[in-house]
Amino acid sequence: MGLTGLEIYKQLPKKNCGECGPPTCLAFAMALANGKAQLSTCPYVSDEAKANLESASAPPIALVKAGDGDNQVEMGDETELFRHDKKFYHETSVGFKVSDSLNEEELEAKAKEIEDLVFERVGLQYKVQFVAVVNDSQDAETFKKAVAKVAANTSVTPMLVSEDPAALEGALDVAADKKPLIYAATADNYEKMTELAKGKGCPLVVKAEGLEALAELVEKVVALGHKQLVLDSGQTEASKIVGDLVQMRRQAIKKKFRPFGYPSIVFTTEEDPLAEITQAITYVSKYASIIILNTTKKAHVLPLLAWRQNLYTDPQVPIQVEQKLHEVGEVNEDSPVYLTTNFSLTYYSVQGEVESTKIPSYILSVDTDGTSVLTAYAAGKYEAEKIAEVMKKVGLDDKVKHRNMIIPGYVAVLKGKLEEASGWNVIVGPREASGIVAFAKSQFS
């Protein structure tokens, strides 16, 4: 159970300096107790108080890392039960099962298929995080060879799935440098598994049937000195998995129950790919930190990753593109210039239609804090002086020999002021992006 705000307050310096964010030490203590502040933001807290308050200042769900380098995966470090209260920080990691019973060619092909699961959508890149090599053969040497083959053919972080410590020890000999996730410590093998995980500096999945047994096993593993853990409640029925995920999250965040204060992992059980993806979407929505799937087809995986992106986007910060002059096609000095905002949905709607015109064009996206054209104009973020300043900043005068700027029809009122501020001729374009193709044909054909 975490410390109360008053218990934390007693150990703070009581300077009320406000340098930590909240105006008083008491307010800071209450935020700390609720997991909405970090002790490190207080510049005057003593070393003794830091030691005493370590558990209170830690996030309700610990940060756990797997993988290495650019492919390192961060899980946990969450503070909220509901996204709208603040935001979720680390998106659900997605991985795929690969059986060690496959032959070398099949293993290589599967690894490359998983490596290729990268998508570009509205300026964002969607990737998968894990490849779970499963010791179906029950043979340590076969498992080791399969892990080596998969690791050599993908940069995705490996997950080693076996409850046999001897098999895992051999597999770690060829994959330890990638800091794989080890699956799993159980009541029968946890001492050896914890020793392996600690020795190689790898995160460890703790698995038990039922939440009570899981909490007891987590405490035993922590007592052995390893805290980079991921939890599996051992359920296989979807409704029970969701129930356990919700209970673990609630107990960790609302009750500060430390044994459940770690990321969680689930495996899909549906055989039909579409049913499996539906199941996985449910787990993403209800707090799973890692989901391991069977299907690897792009058409199945993309909807899951799109849903994950939507859920883990900060609801208070719109998705934005960079403020700059974008090129569509092989532009030249005669290319049309379209004006829009940096709100991702608006920009990509315009870009798609401009591409459809088959006319190489420029698109100038002005920073409006990620708001749409009308919203930005109403808020005073899409004014003639600012647009003219951006035009100058990107060197638009040097890009084209004409001086024609096409503005969205919804802000036709800007025409006169923008012409005065920029010295350019302003052409009022269509109100909706869908009208760009017809507009371009009438103007530039």
N, C-alpha and C positions, 0 to 999 in steps of 0.2 A: 504494500500500500504506500503511495507517495506521501510526502510531507504536505501539510496544509500551508496556506499562504502565511498565516501567523507564525508557524514554526520556521518557515523560511525567513520571514522578516526579522526574527530575533537574531539571525546570523549575518544579516546584511549590515553595511557600514552606517546606514541611516543618515546619509549626507543630503538626500533629496536634491541631488544635483541635476537630475533629468538627462544626464549624458547617455543613459541606457535606453532612452526612448520614453517610457512612462514618466510623469512629472514627479512622482514620489517613490521612495523605496517600498512603501506598502503596496502601491499599485504594481510595481515591478515584481514583488513577491507573489502577488495574486496571479499575475500573468505567467510567472515561472511555474507555479503550482498547476496551472491549467494547460501547461505545455505550449504556451503561446509566446514564450520568450526564451532566450538562451543566456545562461549564467555568464558566458564569456563577454557579453555586452556591458557588464558592469566593470569599470576600470579600477575600482577600489576594493573589491571583495578580497578578503585575506585567503592565504593558502589553506589555512585550517578550515575556513568556511567552504572553500571550494571542495575539499575532500568530503566534508559532511553533506554537502548539497549535491554531490555528483549524481546520485540517482534521481533527485528531484528535478535537476536541470536537464537530464537526458530526455530525448523524445520518447513518448509512450511506446513507440515501435522502433526498435534499434535499426541503425543503418548497417546493412550487410552487403559486402562486395564480393563478386566472383569475376573471374576472367582477368586479363591483364592488358595494359596499354590502351589503345583506342577502343578496344572491344570490352573494356571493363563494364560490368553490369552492377548498378546500384539498386538496392531493394530496401523497402522499409522507410525509416525516418519519417513516418507519417504522424500527424498530430490531430487529424480531424476524422469524425465519423461521417460527416456529410460534406460533400464538395462545396456547397454554397456557403458554408461557414467560413471558409478561407480558400483552400484549394488542396488538391492531392499533389504530392511532389514527385514520386517515382512511379512511372507507368508500369503496368503489369508486363512482366517479361513473358515472351512466348517462345516455346521450344517444341521439338519434335522427336518422337521415338525413332531409334534406329536399332534394329536387332543385330547382335553379334553373330547370329546364325546365317546372315547373308554372306555370299562369297565376296571376294575382293572387288570385282567389277561392280557388283550391286552396291557395296558399301561406298565406293568412290562416286558412283552415279548419284546415290542418295545424298551424300555430303555436298556435292556440287549443286544439287537441286535446292537444298536448304540455303546454301551460300547465295544463291541467285534470288532469294526472296527479299528483294529490295524494291521499294515502290516510291515514285515521286508523285506527290499530290498536293495541289495548291501551294507549291513552293516548299513543301516539307518532305523529308525523307522518312519512310517507314521501314524499319528493319526488325528482324527477329533476333533473339538473344541466345538461345540454347539449342544444342543438339544432344539429346539424351541417349547415350549408348547403353543398351540394356543387355545384361548378361543372361540371355535366354538359354545359351548353350550349357550353362552351369560349369563351364570349363575355364580355368584361370588363364591359360595360354591363349585360347581362342578369344577371350575377352580382351586381353592385352593387345593382340594383333588388330582387333577391330577398332579399339580406341586409337591406336597409332595411325591406322589408315584414315579414319575419319578426321583426326586432328591435322593430318597432313594435307587434307583436301578442303578444309574450311577454316575461316577465321572466327567463326561463331564459337562462343564459349562452350566447352564440353561439360556434360553432366554425366557422371559415372554411376550407373544404376546397378547395384548389387548389394546384397546383405551378407556377402561372404568377404570378411576382412582380407583374406589371402588373395582373392581375385582383385580386390581394389588396390591392394598394395602393389601388385604387379602392374596394374593399369596406371597407377600414379607414377611409376618409374618412367613412363613415356609421355605423360601428360601433365605432370606437376607444374611445369613452367607456365602453363596456361591457367593456373589457379582454378581448376574445375570445381564444380559443386558436387559434393559426395552424397550419395543416396544409398542407404540410409542407416542411421543409428536406431536400433531397437532395444527392447529390454534384454534381449539375449546377447547382443554384441556391442553395446554402447561404449564399454571401456576401451576395447580395441579400436573401434571406429573413431572415438574421440582422440585417442593417441595418434592415429594416422592423420586426422584433420589438423591437429595442433602441429605435428611434425612437419607437415607440408604447407602450413599456412593457408588451408583451404576451408571454405564454409561447409557446414555439415547439416544435412537434413535429419531432423529427429522425428521418428514415426512411432505412433502408438495408437491403439484402437480405443477411441473415446477421449474426451477432453480431460477427464480426471487423470487417466493414466498418462496422457501426454504431458500434463503439467508436472507430474511427479518425475517423469523421465527427463524433462528439460532441466529441472533442478539438479538432478544427478549429474548431467553433462556439464552444467555450469560449475558445479562444485569441483569438477576435474580441471577447470581452468579454461574452458573454451566457450566463447560467447558469440561467435559468428555462426548463428544458427538459422535454419529455416524449418517451419513446422508443417507436419502432415498428420491430420487427425485420423487417418486410416480409413475413412469412409469411401464407399464406391457408388452410393446412390446419390443422385444429384441434389435432391431436396435436403438430405442429411449433410451433404458437403456444404451447401449454402448456409444451413443452420449453424454449423460449426464455424464457418468463416465469420459470420456475423457475431457470434458469441465471443470468439477470440478477439475480434476488433473492439467490441464494446468493453470487454473486461480490461483490455490493455489501455484504452483511451479514457474510459469513464471511471474505472476502478483502480487504474495504475497497477494492475496485476502483472508483475514482471515475467512470470513464466510464459505468458502469451504475448509478450512484447517483442515479437520477432516476425519477420515476413512469413508468408504461408505459401504452400505449393499444392496444386491439385493436378490430377490426370483426368482427361476426358474419357468417357466410357462408351459413348455412342458409336456405332459402326457406320451408320450413314453419315457422309461428310457434312451435309447441310444440318442435320440434327446435332452433329458434333460441334459445329461452329456456333449454333444457337446456344448449346450448353456452355461453350467457352465464353460467349458474350455475357451470359448470366454470371459466370465466375469473375469476369473483369468488373462487372457492375457491383459485385458484392465482395470486394476486398482481396481477391487472390493476388499474390505477388508474382507467382509464376504459374503458367498453365502449360502442360505438356500435351501435345496433340499427336494424332496419327496422320491426318491428311496434310499433304504438302503442296497441293495444287494452288496456284496463284489465285484462281477465281474463287476459291474457298477462303483463302487466308486474308485477302485484301479487305473484305467487309469487317473482319474481326479487328484488324489493325486500324481501320478507319474509325470504328467505334471506340477503340482504346484511345486514339488521338483526341477524339471529341470529349471524352470523359476527363482526360488528364490535362486538357487545356485550361489555363487559369480563367475562370469565368469572369474575372474582373479586368482582364487584359485581352482585347481583340487580337486576332491573328493579323500580323502586318507584313507587308513587303518593304523592302528598302526604298527610301526616297532616292530616286535616280532616274536617268533617262534610259529606258529599256528599249532594246532593239528587237523587232519582230521581222525575221527574214533578213535578206542581204540589203540593208538600208543604203541609201545614197543621199546626195545633196538635194534631191527632189522629193524625198519621202515625206508623206504627210506626218503631222505631229498631233497626237491626241492627248488630251489632259484628263487625268483622273486622280483618285486619292490612293493612299497606301493601305486601305482596308483590303485584306487579302481577297475576300469574296468579290468585292467590286473590281479589283484589279484583274483577277483571273477571268472574270466574266467579259471584261473589255478585251483582254488579250486573246481569248478564244475567238471572239467575233472578228477582231482585226486579222488574226491568222486566216480566218475563213474568206477574207476579201482577196487573198493572194497578192496583196500589194504590200511590199516591204514598207514598214512604218515604224515611227518612234511612238512610245507611250511615256509620258512624263507623269510619274506618280509623286504627288505632293504629300508630305507627312501631315496627316490630320489626326494623329494619335489613334489610327486604326478605325476611323469612323467613315461612314458612307458619304456620298456627295451632299445630299440634302441635310443630313445630320451635321456634317462638318460646317456647311454654310450657316446653318441656324446657330451653331455654337461659336461663330466668328473665327473658325480655323481654316476657312477656305476663301480668303480675301484676295483682292487683286494685287495688293502690294506684296503679300507673301508669295503668291504665285510668280510674280515678276522677279522676285528675288531668287527663287529656286531656278527659274529659267536662266538667269544670269550665272548662277552657281554651277550648273551642269554644262555651261558653255554651249547653249542651244544655238546662239548666233553663228557659231563656227561649224555647226553640224549640217545646216541646210542653207541653201541660197535664197529660198523664199521666206516670207515672214507671215505665215498663216498658222494660227493655232486653233485647233478644233476643241471646243469645250462642251461638256454635257448639257443637253437641252434644259435640264432642271435648274441650271444656274445661268440661264440666258441673261439674267439681270447683271451679271458680271462683265458683259461684253464691253460696254463703254469704259468702265474704270480700268479693266485690264488692258485695253488698247492704249489708254493714256499712260498707265504705269509701265508698260513694256515696250511700247512703240510698234507692236505687232498688230496685224489685222486678225481679228477674232471671228471665227466662223462658229455659229451655233449648231452643234450636232444634234443627233437624236436624243430623246430623253432616256430611252432604255438601250442597253448594250445590244439587244436583239435587232435594233434598227441600223446598226453600223454597216452591215453588208450592203443593204440597199442604198444607204447614204453614200458609201464609198463609190459605188457604181455610178451614181448620178453626178458625183463631184470629180472623179479621177479617171473615168473610162473614156 
